[in-house]
């Protein structure tokens, strides 16, 4: 019994490893995917951010471009993590998902493997964008840099798991792409990436508070901006941000595992 349990556990880890490495290799081979994912946040940062900096005066020595930098990191993670879930649709269409579901591994391991693969790819892209931090005239020390990467990784895992929940309802690439347009952009604009949540109307504040990306962006603001008071300061305590991100990760993985069980 114990020996079999160890074998099963090894199979679970192997399944997670295979799923992560499969997505990572696809990411390395698809150079256009990396270029397009990095180009989007750079356009927002250097075109829109630079333009708005002419209209919004610096607050506490923090320019508007520096203020939206945490949000740009959040955008990078959001788009990369959500759209990494599209691989599930392709797997369904080409039969790979059936092979995964009939394998002697739990649905939980499949979901965790998919979420981790999205986390790895998204975190790599976030690190590339994070390297631009000195370009906008800001400074970050080594411990903070590591902490920022950790927050990005946790946020990427949560968003990837959320994308898996959405992808489990669709069997065609076209339908999934349509619904993404009604989810991804509202999540970004209601995350406090471009403007503080505290300045939004009450109805939009409620929508922002149920948006998991909001807490990831807010945590990054704690780490990357020195502001602690005023309209451009973080909206929630850092501990609250971290707890909500971890809670969302567990919640989305649990929901996705149940959905995969029903479809299996």
C-alpha positions, -999 to +999 in steps of 0.1 A: +000+000+000+027+024+010+048+015-021+018+020-044+011+054-027+047+065-034+043+054-071+011+073-074+027+104-059+056+101-083+031+098-112+014+130-100+047+149-099+057+135-133+023+147-148+028+182-135+064+183-147+054+171-182+027+197-185+050+225-174+079+215-196+055+211-226+042+247-223+077+261-216+091+245-247+063+258-268+069+293-254+106+291-263+099+280-298+072+306-305+093+338-306+065+358-320+045+351-289+072+365-267+077+396-289+040+404-291+035+399-253+064+422-245+055+448-271+020+454-257+031+466-222+060+486-237+036+505-259+014+513-229+043+522-207+063+545-231+035+559-253+004+561-231+024+566-199+047+592-214+017+611-229-003+610-197+027+622-177+023+655-195-012+659-180-007+643-146+018+661-123+042+640-102+030+632-067+056+627-040+083+625-066+065+597-084+056+604-121+026+589-137+048+565-157+063+552-125+028+550-110+014+528-138+045+505-139+030+480-114-001+480-135+019+473-167+035+443-149-001+432-140-011+436-176+018+414-188+008+387-163-029+390-171-026+386-208+000+359-207-017+339-179-052+340-194-042+333-229-020+304-218-053+287-210-061+287-247-037+257-249-065+238-232-088+245-262-062+234-286-056+203-265-094+195-267-095+200-305-065+178-312-073+151-287-044+157-264-067+166-235-084+132-238-051+115-234-044+135-203-078+128-188-074+090-192-040+090-177-037+075-142-033+109-125-057+131-106-076+161-121-060+182-094-025+174-108-036+183-143-050+217-132-019+224-111+004+215-140-015+238-164-016+266-139+021+262-131+030+262-168+011+295-172+028+309-141+063+300-154+058+316-188+041+347-173+067+353-147+095+351-172+078+378-193+071+399-161+109+397-152+117+410-187+094+440-182+107+445-146+142+450-160+129+482-176+124+498-141+156+518-142+146+532-176+117+551-161+140+567-135+133+545-105+154+523-084+148+488-069+171+469-045+178+432-047+155+420-018+126+440-033+133+427-067+130+391-054+098+399-035+083+415-067+091+383-087+074+362-059+043+384-061+043+382-099+045+344-097+017+341-072-005+364-092+003+345-124-007+312-108-040+326-096-048+342-130-038+311-149-061+290-127-089+314-134-082+311-171-084+273-167-119+276-151-131+297-180-115+274-207-132+244-192-166+257-204-155+261-241-147+236-268-138+259-296-111+286-299-135+311-315-159+311-286-132+313-260-116+343-278-149+362-279-155+358-241-119+369-234-126+403-249-153+408-223-132+397-194-096+406-199-098+443-206-124+450-178-101+431-154-072+453-164-090+487-163-107+478-130-075+467-113-062+501-104-035+498-130-042+531-147-058+550-119-064+544-081-093+523-071-102+548-043-110+574-069-135+552-088-173+555-084-188+533-058-202+508-083-169+503-100-152+501-066-172+470-058-163+455-092-126+463-085-127+446-051-139+413-066-112+415-093-082+393-083-059+413-104-066+444-083-048+429-053-018+418-074-013+452-088-018+468-054+008+446-039+032+456-066+025+493-058+035+487-022+069+473-034+076+496-064+063+530-053+072+549-021+038+565-018+019+555+014-005+584+016-026+604-009-047+595-040-020+576-057-010+554-028-019+517-025-055+509-019-052+480+005-027+467+031+000+445+016-010+415+038-046+418+025-032+417-011-011+386-004-039+367+014-065+374-013-041+363-041-034+330-022-071+325-015-079+330-052-053+305-062-067+278-040-103+287-050-097+286-087-076+254-086-104+237-066-132+249-089-112+239-120-105+204-106-142+199-099-151+210-135-125+186-149-139+158-128-174+164-142-161+165-178-140+134-172 
